[in-house]
C-alpha cells in the first residue's frame, strides 16, 4: 500500500519552473487552470515589500515572492512586455538593498539579495526603497545598491502608484 502511494505521489510530482526570474521564485505550472492571467491586459502592480529574511544568509522573502509573482504571471499567460511592477521596499526588507560592503560588515556574509535584485531590474521591475526606513535602520543612501532608487517613503510610493491605477500587493 505504501509503495503504491509513493508511486502515485511521484507520478504527480512536478518540477518548479522559472520562466522570467531564472534563479529565484520557482513555481509550478498548472495546466488544468481555468482562471489564468489575461495576455491582453496591461498589469500595473505596486508591491509593498516589507518582509525580509529570517537569517542574513537567506534571500528576503518579500523579494523572492516578487520573483514568484512574475514567474506565475508568465506561466499563466500574461504578456511580460505589458507588466509594470514597482516595488516599495521598507521594514526588514530594507537591509536587502544594502551594497555588499555594508551588508558584509553588518552581517558577516555577502548580501544574498543582490543577484535577485539584478534579475528583477533586468526584468523591468522598478525597485524603490523607503528613505524613512533607510534612516531608521541606519543605512546611508551611498550604501544602497545602484539598482534601487531612493523614495521619500513607502507610503508616498504606494499612494502615488495606486492613484495611477496600480494594484497593490503586500509581501
HUWOGI-V269426 format. One record per residue. N is the residue number from 1. OMEGA is omega in radians with two decimals (NA if undefined). D_FIRST is the distance of its C-alpha to the first C-alpha in Angstrom with 2 decimals. Layout:
n & omega & d_first
N & OMEGA & D_FIRST
N & OMEGA & D_FIRST
This chain:
n & omega & d_first
1 & -3.13 & 0.00
2 & 3.14 & 3.83
3 & 3.10 & 5.50
4 & 3.13 & 5.22
5 & 3.13 & 6.36
6 & 3.11 & 8.81
7 & 3.10 & 10.05
8 & 3.13 & 10.70
9 & -3.13 & 12.42
10 & -3.13 & 14.36
11 & 3.12 & 15.55
12 & -3.13 & 16.93
13 & 3.12 & 18.47
14 & 3.09 & 22.19
15 & 3.09 & 25.05
16 & 3.10 & 27.89
17 & -3.12 & 31.23
18 & -3.03 & 34.78
19 & -3.08 & 37.19
20 & 3.12 & 40.23
21 & -2.88 & 39.93
22 & -3.03 & 38.47
23 & -3.08 & 37.59
24 & 3.01 & 36.64
25 & 3.14 & 34.90
26 & -3.10 & 31.92
27 & 3.10 & 30.23
28 & 3.01 & 27.61
29 & 3.12 & 28.87
30 & -3.05 & 27.85
31 & -3.12 & 28.69
32 & -3.10 & 28.03
33 & 3.06 & 30.40
34 & 3.03 & 33.29
35 & -3.03 & 35.13
36 & 3.08 & 36.46
37 & -3.13 & 39.54
38 & -3.11 & 42.74
39 & 3.14 & 44.24
40 & -3.06 & 47.67
41 & 2.96 & 47.78
42 & -3.14 & 49.50
43 & 3.09 & 47.23
44 & -3.02 & 49.37
45 & 2.98 & 47.43
46 & -3.08 & 48.79
47 & 3.02 & 46.24
48 & -3.09 & 47.05
49 & -3.06 & 45.40
50 & -3.02 & 45.53
51 & 3.10 & 42.35
52 & 3.13 & 42.78
53 & 3.07 & 40.48
54 & -3.14 & 39.28
55 & -3.05 & 40.35
56 & 3.12 & 43.30
57 & 3.13 & 41.37
58 & 3.08 & 39.04
59 & 3.10 & 39.84
60 & -3.09 & 40.96
61 & -3.12 & 38.18
62 & 3.12 & 40.63
63 & 3.10 & 41.71
64 & 3.13 & 38.21
65 & 3.02 & 37.47
66 & 3.08 & 40.55
67 & 3.09 & 39.05
68 & -3.13 & 35.84
69 & 3.13 & 38.06
70 & 3.13 & 39.91
71 & 3.12 & 36.83
72 & 3.12 & 35.27
73 & 3.13 & 38.52
74 & -3.13 & 38.76
75 & -3.06 & 35.28
76 & 3.03 & 35.96
77 & 3.10 & 39.22
78 & 3.04 & 42.01
79 & -3.05 & 45.01
80 & 3.05 & 45.12
81 & -3.14 & 48.88
82 & 3.09 & 49.17
83 & 3.05 & 47.34
84 & -3.07 & 49.75
85 & 3.10 & 48.18
86 & 3.09 & 50.18
87 & 3.03 & 48.85
88 & -3.03 & 50.64
89 & 3.12 & 49.47
90 & 3.13 & 50.38
91 & -3.09 & 49.19
92 & 3.10 & 46.96
93 & -3.13 & 46.30
94 & -3.11 & 49.99
95 & -3.11 & 49.38
96 & -3.06 & 47.25
97 & 3.12 & 50.41
98 & 3.05 & 52.43
99 & -3.03 & 53.64
100 & -3.11 & 52.10
101 & -3.13 & 55.17
102 & -3.14 & 55.15
103 & -3.12 & 51.37
104 & 3.11 & 51.34
105 & -3.10 & 54.34
106 & -2.97 & 52.71
107 & 3.06 & 49.10
108 & 3.12 & 49.38
109 & 3.04 & 47.07
110 & 3.14 & 47.54
111 & -3.10 & 46.89
112 & -3.10 & 43.37
113 & -3.03 & 44.24
114 & 3.08 & 47.01
115 & 3.11 & 45.00
116 & 3.11 & 43.18
117 & 3.13 & 46.55
118 & 3.11 & 47.97
119 & 3.11 & 45.15
120 & 3.13 & 45.59
121 & 3.13 & 49.35
122 & 3.13 & 48.95
123 & 3.08 & 46.83
124 & 3.13 & 49.80
125 & 3.03 & 48.78
126 & -3.12 & 51.81
127 & 3.06 & 51.14
128 & 3.07 & 53.43
129 & -3.13 & 53.54
130 & 3.11 & 55.24
131 & 3.11 & 58.59
132 & 3.13 & 58.44
133 & 3.10 & 55.16
134 & -3.13 & 56.70
135 & -3.08 & 59.62
136 & 3.12 & 57.66
137 & 3.09 & 55.34
138 & 3.06 & 58.27
139 & 3.14 & 57.16
140 & 3.12 & 60.34
141 & -3.11 & 60.45
142 & -3.14 & 61.39
143 & 3.04 & 58.00
144 & -3.14 & 55.91
145 & -2.99 & 54.33
146 & -3.13 & 56.37
147 & -3.03 & 53.66
148 & 3.10 & 53.90
149 & 3.11 & 56.81
150 & 3.08 & 58.38
151 & 3.05 & 58.45
152 & -3.14 & 60.64
153 & 3.00 & 57.56
154 & -3.08 & 54.06
155 & 3.14 & 55.57
156 & 3.09 & 58.22
157 & -3.11 & 55.84
158 & -3.09 & 53.35
159 & 3.12 & 56.10
160 & -3.10 & 57.99
161 & 3.06 & 55.03
162 & 3.13 & 53.89
163 & 3.05 & 57.41
164 & 3.07 & 57.11
165 & 3.12 & 54.15
166 & 3.03 & 51.25
167 & -3.11 & 48.06
168 & 2.97 & 47.16
169 & 3.12 & 43.83
170 & 3.12 & 43.31
171 & NA & 41.06
